[in-house]
Amino acid sequence: MRKALGNRARMITANEGGHGAYLLTGNACLDDLTTRFLTDGTKPADDVRC
């Protein structure tokens, strides 16, 4: 997936048991990065593993 998206996107991964981790697992790294992107379009400089 990362290769297909190229530089226009960032991959944020978290070992939280599948889809639906945002705001449901208490992973502050994942929640904060996703919230920033959804509210103002800010994406991390590089891919992130939370």
CHARMM internal coordinates of N, CA and C (Angstrom, degrees):
IC EDIT
DIST 1 N 1 CA 1.4497
DIST 1 CA 1 C 1.5233
ANGL 1 N 1 CA 1 C 109.78
DIST 1 C 2 N 1.3206
ANGL 1 CA 1 C 2 N 116.21
DIHE 1 N 1 CA 1 C 2 N -42.91
DIST 2 N 2 CA 1.4671
ANGL 1 C 2 N 2 CA 119.98
DIHE 1 CA 1 C 2 N 2 CA -177.60
DIST 2 CA 2 C 1.5217
ANGL 2 N 2 CA 2 C 111.04
DIHE 1 C 2 N 2 CA 2 C -58.70
DIST 2 C 3 N 1.3076
ANGL 2 CA 2 C 3 N 116.88
DIHE 2 N 2 CA 2 C 3 N -44.78
DIST 3 N 3 CA 1.4645
ANGL 2 C 3 N 3 CA 121.38
DIHE 2 CA 2 C 3 N 3 CA -179.57
DIST 3 CA 3 C 1.5288
ANGL 3 N 3 CA 3 C 110.89
DIHE 2 C 3 N 3 CA 3 C -63.64
DIST 3 C 4 N 1.3021
ANGL 3 CA 3 C 4 N 117.28
DIHE 3 N 3 CA 3 C 4 N -40.00
DIST 4 N 4 CA 1.4630
ANGL 3 C 4 N 4 CA 121.51
DIHE 3 CA 3 C 4 N 4 CA -179.04
DIST 4 CA 4 C 1.5302
ANGL 4 N 4 CA 4 C 112.21
DIHE 3 C 4 N 4 CA 4 C -65.20
DIST 4 C 5 N 1.3143
ANGL 4 CA 4 C 5 N 117.65
DIHE 4 N 4 CA 4 C 5 N -34.93
DIST 5 N 5 CA 1.4649
ANGL 4 C 5 N 5 CA 121.59
DIHE 4 CA 4 C 5 N 5 CA -177.86
DIST 5 CA 5 C 1.5226
ANGL 5 N 5 CA 5 C 113.47
DIHE 4 C 5 N 5 CA 5 C -78.70
DIST 5 C 6 N 1.3262
ANGL 5 CA 5 C 6 N 116.65
DIHE 5 N 5 CA 5 C 6 N -26.49
DIST 6 N 6 CA 1.4592
ANGL 5 C 6 N 6 CA 119.75
DIHE 5 CA 5 C 6 N 6 CA 178.78
DIST 6 CA 6 C 1.5141
ANGL 6 N 6 CA 6 C 112.83
DIHE 5 C 6 N 6 CA 6 C 68.25
DIST 6 C 7 N 1.3251
ANGL 6 CA 6 C 7 N 116.47
DIHE 6 N 6 CA 6 C 7 N -159.11
DIST 7 N 7 CA 1.4653
ANGL 6 C 7 N 7 CA 121.66
DIHE 6 CA 6 C 7 N 7 CA -174.72
DIST 7 CA 7 C 1.5260
ANGL 7 N 7 CA 7 C 113.98
DIHE 6 C 7 N 7 CA 7 C -78.26
DIST 7 C 8 N 1.3025
ANGL 7 CA 7 C 8 N 118.31
DIHE 7 N 7 CA 7 C 8 N -7.57
DIST 8 N 8 CA 1.4706
ANGL 7 C 8 N 8 CA 119.65
DIHE 7 CA 7 C 8 N 8 CA -178.40
DIST 8 CA 8 C 1.5314
ANGL 8 N 8 CA 8 C 112.90
DIHE 7 C 8 N 8 CA 8 C -77.42
DIST 8 C 9 N 1.3384
ANGL 8 CA 8 C 9 N 116.68
DIHE 8 N 8 CA 8 C 9 N -6.58
DIST 9 N 9 CA 1.4628
ANGL 8 C 9 N 9 CA 120.53
DIHE 8 CA 8 C 9 N 9 CA -176.89
DIST 9 CA 9 C 1.5231
ANGL 9 N 9 CA 9 C 110.29
DIHE 8 C 9 N 9 CA 9 C -134.09
DIST 9 C 10 N 1.3182
ANGL 9 CA 9 C 10 N 115.78
DIHE 9 N 9 CA 9 C 10 N 166.76
DIST 10 N 10 CA 1.4623
ANGL 9 C 10 N 10 CA 122.51
DIHE 9 CA 9 C 10 N 10 CA 174.23
DIST 10 CA 10 C 1.5220
ANGL 10 N 10 CA 10 C 107.99
DIHE 9 C 10 N 10 CA 10 C -126.35
DIST 10 C 11 N 1.3042
ANGL 10 CA 10 C 11 N 115.45
DIHE 10 N 10 CA 10 C 11 N 146.23
DIST 11 N 11 CA 1.4615
ANGL 10 C 11 N 11 CA 121.23
DIHE 10 CA 10 C 11 N 11 CA 178.32
DIST 11 CA 11 C 1.5254
ANGL 11 N 11 CA 11 C 107.77
DIHE 10 C 11 N 11 CA 11 C -104.07
DIST 11 C 12 N 1.3103
ANGL 11 CA 11 C 12 N 116.24
DIHE 11 N 11 CA 11 C 12 N 123.82
DIST 12 N 12 CA 1.4610
ANGL 11 C 12 N 12 CA 122.17
DIHE 11 CA 11 C 12 N 12 CA 174.62
DIST 12 CA 12 C 1.5179
ANGL 12 N 12 CA 12 C 106.44
DIHE 11 C 12 N 12 CA 12 C -114.21
DIST 12 C 13 N 1.3203
ANGL 12 CA 12 C 13 N 116.26
DIHE 12 N 12 CA 12 C 13 N 118.72
DIST 13 N 13 CA 1.4555
ANGL 12 C 13 N 13 CA 120.00
DIHE 12 CA 12 C 13 N 13 CA -178.42
DIST 13 CA 13 C 1.5168
ANGL 13 N 13 CA 13 C 110.91
DIHE 12 C 13 N 13 CA 13 C -118.70
DIST 13 C 14 N 1.3220
ANGL 13 CA 13 C 14 N 114.78
DIHE 13 N 13 CA 13 C 14 N 148.62
DIST 14 N 14 CA 1.4679
ANGL 13 C 14 N 14 CA 121.43
DIHE 13 CA 13 C 14 N 14 CA 177.34
DIST 14 CA 14 C 1.5279
ANGL 14 N 14 CA 14 C 107.55
DIHE 13 C 14 N 14 CA 14 C -146.62
DIST 14 C 15 N 1.2917
ANGL 14 CA 14 C 15 N 117.00
DIHE 14 N 14 CA 14 C 15 N 133.75
DIST 15 N 15 CA 1.4563
ANGL 14 C 15 N 15 CA 121.59
DIHE 14 CA 14 C 15 N 15 CA 177.89
DIST 15 CA 15 C 1.5290
ANGL 15 N 15 CA 15 C 108.30
DIHE 14 C 15 N 15 CA 15 C -82.51
DIST 15 C 16 N 1.3172
ANGL 15 CA 15 C 16 N 115.06
DIHE 15 N 15 CA 15 C 16 N 78.67
DIST 16 N 16 CA 1.4621
ANGL 15 C 16 N 16 CA 121.05
DIHE 15 CA 15 C 16 N 16 CA -174.29
DIST 16 CA 16 C 1.5223
ANGL 16 N 16 CA 16 C 112.62
DIHE 15 C 16 N 16 CA 16 C -123.48
DIST 16 C 17 N 1.3178
ANGL 16 CA 16 C 17 N 118.76
DIHE 16 N 16 CA 16 C 17 N 17.18
DIST 17 N 17 CA 1.4534
ANGL 16 C 17 N 17 CA 120.40
DIHE 16 CA 16 C 17 N 17 CA 173.35
DIST 17 CA 17 C 1.5050
ANGL 17 N 17 CA 17 C 117.01
DIHE 16 C 17 N 17 CA 17 C 88.55
DIST 17 C 18 N 1.3151
ANGL 17 CA 17 C 18 N 119.13
DIHE 17 N 17 CA 17 C 18 N 24.13
DIST 18 N 18 CA 1.4537
ANGL 17 C 18 N 18 CA 120.42
DIHE 17 CA 17 C 18 N 18 CA 173.18
DIST 18 CA 18 C 1.5105
ANGL 18 N 18 CA 18 C 113.98
DIHE 17 C 18 N 18 CA 18 C 115.50
DIST 18 C 19 N 1.3199
ANGL 18 CA 18 C 19 N 115.09
DIHE 18 N 18 CA 18 C 19 N -162.90
DIST 19 N 19 CA 1.4601
ANGL 18 C 19 N 19 CA 121.42
DIHE 18 CA 18 C 19 N 19 CA -179.11
DIST 19 CA 19 C 1.5233
ANGL 19 N 19 CA 19 C 110.26
DIHE 18 C 19 N 19 CA 19 C -69.19
DIST 19 C 20 N 1.2980
ANGL 19 CA 19 C 20 N 116.19
DIHE 19 N 19 CA 19 C 20 N 159.32
DIST 20 N 20 CA 1.4512
ANGL 19 C 20 N 20 CA 120.63
DIHE 19 CA 19 C 20 N 20 CA 175.59
DIST 20 CA 20 C 1.5167
ANGL 20 N 20 CA 20 C 114.21
DIHE 19 C 20 N 20 CA 20 C 84.07
DIST 20 C 21 N 1.3312
ANGL 20 CA 20 C 21 N 118.10
DIHE 20 N 20 CA 20 C 21 N 25.88
DIST 21 N 21 CA 1.4614
ANGL 20 C 21 N 21 CA 121.11
DIHE 20 CA 20 C 21 N 21 CA -178.53
DIST 21 CA 21 C 1.5268
ANGL 21 N 21 CA 21 C 112.20
DIHE 20 C 21 N 21 CA 21 C -82.01
DIST 21 C 22 N 1.3189
ANGL 21 CA 21 C 22 N 117.83
DIHE 21 N 21 CA 21 C 22 N -26.17
DIST 22 N 22 CA 1.4596
ANGL 21 C 22 N 22 CA 121.41
DIHE 21 CA 21 C 22 N 22 CA -176.27
DIST 22 CA 22 C 1.5295
ANGL 22 N 22 CA 22 C 110.96
DIHE 21 C 22 N 22 CA 22 C -59.97
DIST 22 C 23 N 1.3177
ANGL 22 CA 22 C 23 N 116.11
DIHE 22 N 22 CA 22 C 23 N 121.98
DIST 23 N 23 CA 1.4686
ANGL 22 C 23 N 23 CA 126.40
DIHE 22 CA 22 C 23 N 23 CA 179.04
DIST 23 CA 23 C 1.5302
ANGL 23 N 23 CA 23 C 114.73
DIHE 22 C 23 N 23 CA 23 C 65.85
DIST 23 C 24 N 1.3199
ANGL 23 CA 23 C 24 N 118.32
DIHE 23 N 23 CA 23 C 24 N 4.82
DIST 24 N 24 CA 1.4577
ANGL 23 C 24 N 24 CA 120.06
DIHE 23 CA 23 C 24 N 24 CA -177.43
DIST 24 CA 24 C 1.5244
ANGL 24 N 24 CA 24 C 114.09
DIHE 23 C 24 N 24 CA 24 C -110.92
DIST 24 C 25 N 1.3355
ANGL 24 CA 24 C 25 N 117.44
DIHE 24 N 24 CA 24 C 25 N -15.14
DIST 25 N 25 CA 1.4617
ANGL 24 C 25 N 25 CA 119.67
DIHE 24 CA 24 C 25 N 25 CA -173.10
DIST 25 CA 25 C 1.5197
ANGL 25 N 25 CA 25 C 114.03
DIHE 24 C 25 N 25 CA 25 C -113.66
DIST 25 C 26 N 1.3254
ANGL 25 CA 25 C 26 N 118.28
DIHE 25 N 25 CA 25 C 26 N -6.17
DIST 26 N 26 CA 1.4559
ANGL 25 C 26 N 26 CA 120.78
DIHE 25 CA 25 C 26 N 26 CA -178.67
DIST 26 CA 26 C 1.5189
ANGL 26 N 26 CA 26 C 113.86
DIHE 25 C 26 N 26 CA 26 C 76.93
DIST 26 C 27 N 1.3329
ANGL 26 CA 26 C 27 N 117.87
DIHE 26 N 26 CA 26 C 27 N 18.32
DIST 27 N 27 CA 1.4555
ANGL 26 C 27 N 27 CA 121.80
DIHE 26 CA 26 C 27 N 27 CA 178.65
DIST 27 CA 27 C 1.5304
ANGL 27 N 27 CA 27 C 107.88
DIHE 26 C 27 N 27 CA 27 C -85.09
DIST 27 C 28 N 1.3375
ANGL 27 CA 27 C 28 N 116.50
DIHE 27 N 27 CA 27 C 28 N 98.92
DIST 28 N 28 CA 1.4679
ANGL 27 C 28 N 28 CA 121.65
DIHE 27 CA 27 C 28 N 28 CA -175.25
DIST 28 CA 28 C 1.5264
ANGL 28 N 28 CA 28 C 111.97
DIHE 27 C 28 N 28 CA 28 C -60.69
DIST 28 C 29 N 1.3224
ANGL 28 CA 28 C 29 N 117.41
DIHE 28 N 28 CA 28 C 29 N -38.35
DIST 29 N 29 CA 1.4738
ANGL 28 C 29 N 29 CA 121.06
DIHE 28 CA 28 C 29 N 29 CA 178.91
DIST 29 CA 29 C 1.5284
ANGL 29 N 29 CA 29 C 109.74
DIHE 28 C 29 N 29 CA 29 C -58.66
DIST 29 C 30 N 1.3008
ANGL 29 CA 29 C 30 N 116.64
DIHE 29 N 29 CA 29 C 30 N -53.21
DIST 30 N 30 CA 1.4626
ANGL 29 C 30 N 30 CA 121.94
DIHE 29 CA 29 C 30 N 30 CA -179.52
DIST 30 CA 30 C 1.5270
ANGL 30 N 30 CA 30 C 111.51
DIHE 29 C 30 N 30 CA 30 C -62.80
DIST 30 C 31 N 1.3178
ANGL 30 CA 30 C 31 N 116.84
DIHE 30 N 30 CA 30 C 31 N -47.58
DIST 31 N 31 CA 1.4647
ANGL 30 C 31 N 31 CA 121.27
DIHE 30 CA 30 C 31 N 31 CA -178.39
DIST 31 CA 31 C 1.5260
ANGL 31 N 31 CA 31 C 111.83
DIHE 30 C 31 N 31 CA 31 C -61.12
DIST 31 C 32 N 1.3340
ANGL 31 CA 31 C 32 N 117.19
DIHE 31 N 31 CA 31 C 32 N -46.15
DIST 32 N 32 CA 1.4655
ANGL 31 C 32 N 32 CA 120.81
DIHE 31 CA 31 C 32 N 32 CA -177.27
DIST 32 CA 32 C 1.5264
ANGL 32 N 32 CA 32 C 111.84
DIHE 31 C 32 N 32 CA 32 C -65.24
DIST 32 C 33 N 1.3313
ANGL 32 CA 32 C 33 N 117.29
DIHE 32 N 32 CA 32 C 33 N -46.61
DIST 33 N 33 CA 1.4608
ANGL 32 C 33 N 33 CA 120.05
DIHE 32 CA 32 C 33 N 33 CA -179.54
DIST 33 CA 33 C 1.5271
ANGL 33 N 33 CA 33 C 111.75
DIHE 32 C 33 N 33 CA 33 C -64.05
DIST 33 C 34 N 1.3178
ANGL 33 CA 33 C 34 N 116.80
DIHE 33 N 33 CA 33 C 34 N -41.81
DIST 34 N 34 CA 1.4640
ANGL 33 C 34 N 34 CA 120.48
DIHE 33 CA 33 C 34 N 34 CA -179.61
DIST 34 CA 34 C 1.5234
ANGL 34 N 34 CA 34 C 110.88
DIHE 33 C 34 N 34 CA 34 C -67.88
DIST 34 C 35 N 1.3249
ANGL 34 CA 34 C 35 N 117.38
DIHE 34 N 34 CA 34 C 35 N -42.84
DIST 35 N 35 CA 1.4643
ANGL 34 C 35 N 35 CA 121.03
DIHE 34 CA 34 C 35 N 35 CA 178.76
DIST 35 CA 35 C 1.5232
ANGL 35 N 35 CA 35 C 111.01
DIHE 34 C 35 N 35 CA 35 C -61.27
DIST 35 C 36 N 1.3205
ANGL 35 CA 35 C 36 N 117.38
DIHE 35 N 35 CA 35 C 36 N -43.50
DIST 36 N 36 CA 1.4641
ANGL 35 C 36 N 36 CA 120.42
DIHE 35 CA 35 C 36 N 36 CA 178.12
DIST 36 CA 36 C 1.5250
ANGL 36 N 36 CA 36 C 111.36
DIHE 35 C 36 N 36 CA 36 C -58.94
DIST 36 C 37 N 1.3268
ANGL 36 CA 36 C 37 N 116.34
DIHE 36 N 36 CA 36 C 37 N -44.09
DIST 37 N 37 CA 1.4674
ANGL 36 C 37 N 37 CA 119.31
DIHE 36 CA 36 C 37 N 37 CA 179.84
DIST 37 CA 37 C 1.5324
ANGL 37 N 37 CA 37 C 110.96
DIHE 36 C 37 N 37 CA 37 C -65.15
DIST 37 C 38 N 1.3118
ANGL 37 CA 37 C 38 N 117.12
DIHE 37 N 37 CA 37 C 38 N -44.11
DIST 38 N 38 CA 1.4658
ANGL 37 C 38 N 38 CA 120.52
DIHE 37 CA 37 C 38 N 38 CA -177.13
DIST 38 CA 38 C 1.5254
ANGL 38 N 38 CA 38 C 112.92
DIHE 37 C 38 N 38 CA 38 C -69.62
DIST 38 C 39 N 1.3277
ANGL 38 CA 38 C 39 N 117.93
DIHE 38 N 38 CA 38 C 39 N -30.84
DIST 39 N 39 CA 1.4636
ANGL 38 C 39 N 39 CA 119.80
DIHE 38 CA 38 C 39 N 39 CA -176.99
DIST 39 CA 39 C 1.5214
ANGL 39 N 39 CA 39 C 114.24
DIHE 38 C 39 N 39 CA 39 C -88.38
DIST 39 C 40 N 1.3357
ANGL 39 CA 39 C 40 N 117.60
DIHE 39 N 39 CA 39 C 40 N -35.28
DIST 40 N 40 CA 1.4651
ANGL 39 C 40 N 40 CA 117.65
DIHE 39 CA 39 C 40 N 40 CA -177.79
DIST 40 CA 40 C 1.5294
ANGL 40 N 40 CA 40 C 115.00
DIHE 39 C 40 N 40 CA 40 C -138.69
DIST 40 C 41 N 1.3243
ANGL 40 CA 40 C 41 N 117.17
DIHE 40 N 40 CA 40 C 41 N 7.81
DIST 41 N 41 CA 1.4578
ANGL 40 C 41 N 41 CA 120.70
DIHE 40 CA 40 C 41 N 41 CA 175.81
DIST 41 CA 41 C 1.5208
ANGL 41 N 41 CA 41 C 115.38
DIHE 40 C 41 N 41 CA 41 C 80.46
DIST 41 C 42 N 1.3408
ANGL 41 CA 41 C 42 N 117.32
DIHE 41 N 41 CA 41 C 42 N 5.15
DIST 42 N 42 CA 1.4626
ANGL 41 C 42 N 42 CA 120.32
DIHE 41 CA 41 C 42 N 42 CA 179.78
DIST 42 CA 42 C 1.5133
ANGL 42 N 42 CA 42 C 110.29
DIHE 41 C 42 N 42 CA 42 C -72.65
DIST 42 C 43 N 1.3200
ANGL 42 CA 42 C 43 N 115.48
DIHE 42 N 42 CA 42 C 43 N 125.88
DIST 43 N 43 CA 1.4655
ANGL 42 C 43 N 43 CA 119.70
DIHE 42 CA 42 C 43 N 43 CA 176.80
DIST 43 CA 43 C 1.5226
ANGL 43 N 43 CA 43 C 108.78
DIHE 42 C 43 N 43 CA 43 C -117.76
DIST 43 C 44 N 1.3370
ANGL 43 CA 43 C 44 N 117.46
DIHE 43 N 43 CA 43 C 44 N 152.05
DIST 44 N 44 CA 1.4642
ANGL 43 C 44 N 44 CA 119.90
DIHE 43 CA 43 C 44 N 44 CA 179.67
DIST 44 CA 44 C 1.5321
ANGL 44 N 44 CA 44 C 111.03
DIHE 43 C 44 N 44 CA 44 C -62.62
DIST 44 C 45 N 1.3196
ANGL 44 CA 44 C 45 N 116.70
DIHE 44 N 44 CA 44 C 45 N 156.98
DIST 45 N 45 CA 1.4553
ANGL 44 C 45 N 45 CA 121.59
DIHE 44 CA 44 C 45 N 45 CA 179.47
DIST 45 CA 45 C 1.5231
ANGL 45 N 45 CA 45 C 112.02
DIHE 44 C 45 N 45 CA 45 C -64.08
DIST 45 C 46 N 1.3260
ANGL 45 CA 45 C 46 N 116.35
DIHE 45 N 45 CA 45 C 46 N -31.67
DIST 46 N 46 CA 1.4624
ANGL 45 C 46 N 46 CA 122.65
DIHE 45 CA 45 C 46 N 46 CA -178.49
DIST 46 CA 46 C 1.5254
ANGL 46 N 46 CA 46 C 109.12
DIHE 45 C 46 N 46 CA 46 C -138.01
DIST 46 C 47 N 1.3243
ANGL 46 CA 46 C 47 N 117.15
DIHE 46 N 46 CA 46 C 47 N 173.36
DIST 47 N 47 CA 1.4591
ANGL 46 C 47 N 47 CA 121.70
DIHE 46 CA 46 C 47 N 47 CA 173.22
DIST 47 CA 47 C 1.5273
ANGL 47 N 47 CA 47 C 109.02
DIHE 46 C 47 N 47 CA 47 C -61.47
DIST 47 C 48 N 1.3327
ANGL 47 CA 47 C 48 N 116.80
DIHE 47 N 47 CA 47 C 48 N 151.57
DIST 48 N 48 CA 1.4720
ANGL 47 C 48 N 48 CA 121.61
DIHE 47 CA 47 C 48 N 48 CA -176.72
DIST 48 CA 48 C 1.5178
ANGL 48 N 48 CA 48 C 110.32
DIHE 47 C 48 N 48 CA 48 C -132.38
DIST 48 C 49 N 1.3287
ANGL 48 CA 48 C 49 N 115.86
DIHE 48 N 48 CA 48 C 49 N 136.84
DIST 49 N 49 CA 1.4726
ANGL 48 C 49 N 49 CA 121.78
DIHE 48 CA 48 C 49 N 49 CA 169.83
DIST 49 CA 49 C 1.5172
ANGL 49 N 49 CA 49 C 107.24
DIHE 48 C 49 N 49 CA 49 C -106.99
DIST 49 C 50 N 1.3065
ANGL 49 CA 49 C 50 N 116.40
DIHE 49 N 49 CA 49 C 50 N 118.97
DIST 50 N 50 CA 1.4727
ANGL 49 C 50 N 50 CA 121.30
DIHE 49 CA 49 C 50 N 50 CA -179.68
DIST 50 CA 50 C 1.5136
ANGL 50 N 50 CA 50 C 110.97
DIHE 49 C 50 N 50 CA 50 C -96.72
END
COOR INIT
IC SEED 1 N 1 CA 1 C
IC BUILD
